[in-house]
Amino acid sequence: MMAFTAMIEGGEYGNSINFYGVFKIGSPMSHLSVTGGTGKFKSASGFAEVRSLIPSGQHVTDGAETLLRIIVHLSY
C-alpha cells in the first residue's frame, strides 16, 4: 500500500496532490488513485501510472530504494 502527497512548488499558494493505492514491486506498471489535494488541486481526481526506473546492473528490486516515474492524469 502506498499513500503520499506531492508538493507542487511555485505560484502564489502551496499546492499539493494526494495519492493512494497499491504499488506492485516487480510489476511493469501500477495505478494509484488521486484522492484530492490543496490549493488549486483541492477537488482533484484522477489516477497516476507508476513505473520503476531500474538502473542497468541492478538485479534486485526490493522496493526500499527505487526511483519511480509517475505520470498523472488529473481533472480539477
N, C-alpha and C positions, 0 to 999 in steps of 0.2 A: 504494500500500500504506500502511496506517495501523496503528500499534501504539502504545498508550498505556495509562497507569494512572491511574484516577480515585481520588483520595484522599477518603475519607468522614470528615469531622470529627465530633467529639462521641463520647461514650461513653468507656468505660474503656480500650479498646485502639485502636490505629491500624488502621483497616480500609481496604482498597482493593479495586478490581475491575480486572482486566486485560482489554483488548480487542485484537482483531487482525482485520484484514480489508481489503477494498478500498473506499475512499470514491470514488465516481464523481462528479467535478465536473460540474455541469450536469444531473445526474440528479435527479429529484424526491425519490428516497429510495434509500439504500444500507443494507445489513445488515452488521454486524460480529459476530464470534463473541466470546462471553465465555470466556476461557481460564483462569479461576481468580481468585485474589485472596489477601488476607491477612486475619488476624483472623477474624471470623465468616463471611467470604466465602472461606475457604481452599479449599473444594472447589466453588466456584461454577461453574455452567454456564448457558448460555442464549445470547441474542442481543440486539443493540441495533439499533433503527431510527434512522438518522441522516439528518436533513434540513437543508439550508442555509436559514438565515433571511436572505433578501436584502432589505436596506432599499429603500424606494421611491427611485427615482432612480439606483440602482446598475445599470449596464448590463453591466459586465464582471465575471465571477467567475473569477479565475484560481486560486483556492484558497489564495492566500498569506495573505489576511486575510478569513476567512469565519467568521461566527458560526454555530454548529451547535446544533441541537436534538436531543438524544439521549434516546430512550425505551428503557429497559432492561427486558427480560423475563428474569427470573432465577429459578433454583432453587439452593438451597444447603442 
